[in-house]
């Protein structure tokens, strides 16, 4: 069984420099059930001219800082078709920066469209007892606040 262990925080100030080039991400949600989420993600990595990586991810309900997660690579053409043909009930876009701080990488998401201005940082851990240090650019923890789940932010992305 796949398990995701992560903590999520608001970002106080941008930790990236002009040299850091983000990935572009489009996420489409096949459902918006808070207990189980199914999403399609298309990603364009820095130095690539088009979207090339795609995944389908199934996530279970969060329990503390962990949740069941299964993620599989799928052909980009399949992802594009699902994103474009109305299979997704909602979509969101964001830029993702990978920032190394001490012993861990942080994924820092800068949200676009109706979520513009929101920047969140996540640290993935290998266990709930992992030791890590909080960077000074990281603020309030929102791990347990469902309003900061991407599956909730996508609703805002569609309605405003």
LUMFILO-206228 format. One record per residue (C-alpha): residue in one letter; x, y negated, z. Coordinates in steps of 0.02 Angstrom, whole numbers. Example, Ala and Ser with C-alpha at 12.3 -4.5 7.8 and 13.67 -1.06 7.14 Angstrom:
+--------+--------+--------+--------+
: residu :      X :      Y :      Z :
+--------+--------+--------+--------+
:      A :    615 :    225 :    390 :
:      S :    684 :     53 :    357 :
+--------+--------+--------+--------+
% end
This chain:
+--------+--------+--------+--------+
: residu :      X :      Y :      Z :
+--------+--------+--------+--------+
:      X :      0 :      0 :      0 :
:      X :     63 :   -175 :    -42 :
:      X :     72 :   -304 :     94 :
:      X :    106 :   -490 :     82 :
:      X :    175 :   -575 :    238 :
:      X :    185 :   -763 :    220 :
:      X :    166 :   -928 :    309 :
:      X :    103 :  -1086 :    225 :
:      X :    137 :  -1268 :    268 :
:      X :     97 :  -1443 :    208 :
:      X :    247 :  -1530 :    132 :
:      X :    297 :  -1699 :    206 :
:      X :    407 :  -1753 :     61 :
:      X :    467 :  -1678 :   -102 :
:      X :    614 :  -1561 :    -68 :
:      X :    665 :  -1546 :   -250 :
:      X :    782 :  -1653 :   -354 :
:      X :    774 :  -1709 :   -534 :
:      X :    886 :  -1560 :   -577 :
:      X :    755 :  -1436 :   -513 :
:      X :    638 :  -1382 :   -652 :
:      X :    474 :  -1303 :   -596 :
:      X :    378 :  -1157 :   -667 :
:      X :    207 :  -1201 :   -735 :
:      X :     66 :  -1091 :   -672 :
:      X :   -114 :  -1069 :   -724 :
:      X :   -218 :   -959 :   -609 :
:      X :   -390 :   -896 :   -654 :
:      X :   -502 :   -813 :   -526 :
:      X :   -614 :   -668 :   -576 :
:      X :   -706 :   -687 :   -411 :
:      X :   -707 :   -806 :   -262 :
:      X :   -748 :   -682 :   -124 :
:      X :   -651 :   -735 :     32 :
:      X :   -625 :   -554 :     86 :
:      X :   -550 :   -497 :    -79 :
:      X :   -481 :   -604 :   -218 :
:      X :   -439 :   -552 :   -396 :
:      X :   -339 :   -674 :   -499 :
:      X :   -248 :   -685 :   -664 :
:      X :    -89 :   -788 :   -669 :
:      X :      5 :   -851 :   -822 :
:      X :    175 :   -926 :   -789 :
:      X :    301 :  -1022 :   -892 :
:      X :    472 :  -1016 :   -812 :
:      X :    598 :  -1157 :   -831 :
:      X :    693 :  -1151 :   -995 :
:      X :    552 :  -1057 :  -1082 :
:      X :    451 :  -1146 :  -1215 :
:      X :    289 :  -1051 :  -1188 :
:      X :    198 :   -950 :  -1058 :
:      X :    270 :   -774 :  -1058 :
:      X :    240 :   -693 :   -889 :
:      X :     69 :   -638 :   -832 :
:      X :      4 :   -542 :   -682 :
:      X :   -157 :   -480 :   -608 :
:      X :   -164 :   -487 :   -418 :
:      X :   -288 :   -414 :   -296 :
:      X :   -280 :   -482 :   -118 :
:      X :   -373 :   -424 :     36 :
:      X :   -433 :   -525 :    184 :
:      X :   -294 :   -608 :    286 :
:      X :   -254 :   -535 :    456 :
:      X :   -141 :   -656 :    550 :
:      X :      2 :   -691 :    427 :
:      X :    -17 :   -534 :    321 :
:      X :   -139 :   -465 :    196 :
:      X :   -153 :   -321 :     75 :
:      X :    -88 :   -370 :    -97 :
:      X :    -68 :   -276 :   -260 :
:      X :     12 :   -367 :   -406 :
:      X :     44 :   -298 :   -580 :
:      X :    123 :   -370 :   -736 :
:      X :      3 :   -373 :   -882 :
:      X :     29 :   -424 :  -1064 :
:      X :     23 :   -612 :  -1083 :
:      X :   -102 :   -597 :  -1226 :
:      X :   -223 :   -506 :  -1111 :
:      X :   -204 :   -640 :   -977 :
:      X :   -230 :   -779 :  -1102 :
:      X :   -387 :   -695 :  -1166 :
:      X :   -457 :   -678 :   -989 :
:      X :   -412 :   -859 :   -947 :
:      X :   -488 :   -926 :  -1107 :
:      X :   -645 :   -823 :  -1138 :
:      X :   -747 :   -861 :   -984 :
:      X :   -701 :   -708 :   -879 :
:      X :   -630 :   -821 :   -744 :
:      X :   -754 :   -910 :   -633 :
:      X :   -627 :  -1047 :   -594 :
:      X :   -449 :  -1099 :   -638 :
:      X :   -314 :  -1206 :   -563 :
:      X :   -146 :  -1272 :   -619 :
:      X :     11 :  -1306 :   -520 :
:      X :    199 :  -1327 :   -533 :
:      X :    306 :  -1211 :   -429 :
:      X :    480 :  -1249 :   -365 :
:      X :    590 :  -1117 :   -283 :
:      X :    692 :  -1200 :   -147 :
:      X :    825 :  -1109 :    -49 :
:      X :    837 :  -1160 :    132 :
:      X :    958 :  -1066 :    244 :
:      X :    920 :   -879 :    227 :
:      X :    754 :   -888 :    133 :
:      X :    678 :   -953 :    -27 :
:      X :    525 :  -1063 :    -12 :
:      X :    394 :  -1075 :   -149 :
:      X :    336 :  -1255 :   -157 :
:      X :    177 :  -1285 :   -256 :
:      X :    132 :  -1456 :   -323 :
:      X :    -52 :  -1446 :   -369 :
:      X :   -125 :  -1533 :   -521 :
:      X :   -294 :  -1592 :   -583 :
:      X :   -420 :  -1620 :   -441 :
:      X :   -294 :  -1557 :   -312 :
:      X :   -162 :  -1682 :   -371 :
:      X :    -59 :  -1749 :   -226 :
:      X :    -69 :  -1588 :   -126 :
:      X :     99 :  -1501 :   -101 :
:      X :    111 :  -1339 :     -3 :
:      X :    260 :  -1230 :     41 :
:      X :    256 :  -1044 :     73 :
:      X :    387 :   -931 :    145 :
:      X :    370 :   -744 :    112 :
:      X :    437 :   -632 :    248 :
:      X :    482 :   -449 :    249 :
:      X :    405 :   -422 :    421 :
:      X :    304 :   -520 :    548 :
:      X :    458 :   -526 :    659 :
:      X :    574 :   -600 :    526 :
:      X :    682 :   -744 :    590 :
:      X :    678 :   -904 :    486 :
:      X :    706 :  -1090 :    505 :
:      X :    582 :  -1226 :    462 :
:      X :    653 :  -1362 :    348 :
:      X :    629 :  -1544 :    398 :
:      X :    524 :  -1575 :    240 :
:      X :    393 :  -1451 :    301 :
:      X :    250 :  -1514 :    410 :
:      X :     90 :  -1441 :    481 :
:      X :     63 :  -1253 :    465 :
:      X :    -97 :  -1209 :    371 :
:      X :    -75 :  -1020 :    359 :
:      X :   -237 :   -987 :    451 :
:      X :   -340 :  -1128 :    372 :
:      X :   -445 :  -1056 :    230 :
:      X :   -461 :  -1230 :    153 :
:      X :   -281 :  -1210 :     93 :
:      X :   -303 :  -1040 :     12 :
:      X :   -282 :  -1054 :   -177 :
:      X :   -449 :   -966 :   -194 :
:      X :   -529 :  -1115 :   -103 :
:      X :   -425 :  -1248 :   -189 :
:      X :   -483 :  -1182 :   -357 :
:      X :   -662 :  -1228 :   -309 :
:      X :   -607 :  -1408 :   -278 :
:      X :   -515 :  -1402 :   -443 :
:      X :   -680 :  -1366 :   -532 :
:      X :   -800 :  -1481 :   -439 :
:      X :   -724 :  -1653 :   -422 :
+--------+--------+--------+--------+
% end
